[in-house]
C-alpha cells in the first residue's frame, strides 16, 4: 500500500480527489446555510451538469458544449504548467489568451483570413507577449509575475480598442464569424456528428489532445526539455554547464504564450463566443488554467482530465435552482472548488511527510527490536 502511495501519479490523483471532495462539501454547506430546501438538488445538478437533461441526444449535445470550452482551458493549463516546470510562473497567460482572441478575431473579421492563418496569427501575437515578459525577466531581472499582470490589463484595453472596429453597431459584441467570414471557422472534420451535430465540436478537440501529449514528450523525453527544466532549477548551474539560460527563459515564455493564444483561437474560431468590447476584466480562462494545472499534478496528461473537470463543474453551475438561490451562487460554488485546487501540492507534501514519519517510526522500532534481540543473545 505504501509503495502505491509513494507513486507521484497516485499522490497527484489522491490529492486532487481530496481537493474536489472538500470543495463540493463546502459548496454544499454554503447552499445549506442559504436555503436548505434546494441544497441537495442544486449540488447534485452541479456535479451532473449535462446529465440533468433527460434525452440522451440533448445530453450528448450539451456534453459537446462543455468539451468545446475545455480545449481552451486545457491550452491555458499547459501554458501555466510548461512555464512552471521551468521555474517560471506565467500569470500572464490570461493576457496572452486575450492577445490570441484579438489576433484571431481581427484577422478573421477585418482581413478575411482563413482559419489556419488566423490560428497561427493568434499563436504568434500571444508568443510575442510572452517574449516581452521573457526578455524583461532574462535581461532586466523583472519578475515575470509583475510584468505579466501589467501586460494582462494593457492587452485587455488594447484588445477592446482594436476589436471595436469589427463590432456590431448596436451592441458591444464583435460580428458573427458565421455571417462575415465562415472560412475562419475551425473545420469540424465530421466530429460534430459524434455529438448530435454540435457545430462547436471542431478539430480543436484532437489538436489539443495531441499538443498535450507533445508537451509531455518535450518536457520528459527531449534534450530541450531537460535544458529548460535545468535552467528553471538553477539558472547559474545551467549557465556553468554551457546552457543558454537567458535564451531558455525567453523560449519558455514564448511557447507558454503561444499555447494560451492557441487556446483563445480554439474557442473564438468555433463561433461559440464573441468578444465584448466593453469588458472591464480579464477573462477567467487564463486564471482557471492555473487551477487546472495544479489539479492535474503539473502533468500535461493530468491537465486533460483536470481541465475537463473544472469546465464540467463550471458549466454545471448553470443548473442550480434559481428559485432558491441567486444566479451568482453557481459561480461561488465553482470558485470554491477551483480555489481548493491550489492545495494539491500542499496535500502531496503532507502525504510525503506522513509517509516519511511512518517509515522513520518503523525503522526506530526495528532498531529497538534488534537491540533487544542482541541483549538476549549476550545473556
C-alpha positions, 0 to 999 in steps of 0.5 A: 500500500505504501509503495502505491502511495509513494507513486507521484501519479497516485499522490497527484490523483489522491490529492486532487480527489481530496481537493474536489471532495472538500470543495463540493462539501463546502459548496454544499454547506454554503447552499445549506446555510442559504436555503436548505430546501434546494441544497441537495438538488442544486449540488447534485445538478452541479456535479451532473451538469449535462446529465440533468437533461433527460434525452440522451441526444440533448445530453450528448449535445450539451456534453459537446458544449462543455468539451468545446470550452475545455480545449481552451482551458486545457491550452491555458493549463499547459501554458501555466504548467510548461512555464512552471516546470521551468521555474517560471510562473506565467500569470500572464497567460490570461493576457496572452489568451486575450492577445490570441482572441484579438489576433484571431478575431481581427484577422478573421473579421477585418482581413478575411483570413482563413482559419489556419492563418488566423490560428497561427496569427493568434499563436504568434501575437500571444508568443510575442507577449510572452517574449516581452515578459521573457526578455524583461525577466532574462535581461532586466531581472523583472519578475515575470509575475509583475510584468505579466499582470501589467501586460494582462490589463494593457492587452485587455484595453488594447484588445477592446480598442482594436476589436471595436472596429469589427463590432456590431453597431448596436451592441458591444459584441464583435460580428458573427464569424458565421455571417462575415467570414465562415472560412475562419471557422475551425473545420469540424472534420465530421466530429460534430456528428459524434455529438448530435451535430454540435457545430462547436465540436471542431478539430480543436478537440484532437489538436489539443489532445495531441499538443498535450501529449507533445508537451509531455514528450518535450518536457520528459523525453527531449534534450530541450526539455531537460535544458529548460527544466535545468535552467528553471532549477538553477539558472547559474548551474545551467549557465556553468554547464554551457546552457543558454539560460537567458535564451531558455527563459525567453523560449519558455515564455514564448511557447507558454504564450503561444499555447494560451493564444492557441487556446483563445483561437480554439474557442473564438474560431468555433463561433461559440463566443464573441468578444465584448468590447466593453469588458472591464476584466480579464477573462477567467480562462487564463486564471482557471488554467492555473487551477487546472494545472495544479489539479492535474499534478503539473502533468500535461496528461493530468491537465486533460482530465483536470481541465475537463473537470473544472469546465464540467463543474463550471458549466454545471453551475448553470443548473442550480435552482434559481428559485432558491438561490441567486444566479451568482451562487453557481459561480461561488460554488465553482470558485470554491472548488477551483480555489481548493485546487491550489492545495494539491501540492500542499496535500502531496507534501503532507502525504510525503511527510506522513509517509516519511514519519511512518517509515522513520517510526518503523525503522526506530522500532526495528532498531529497538527490536534488534537491540533487544534481540542482541541483549538476549543473545549476550545473556 
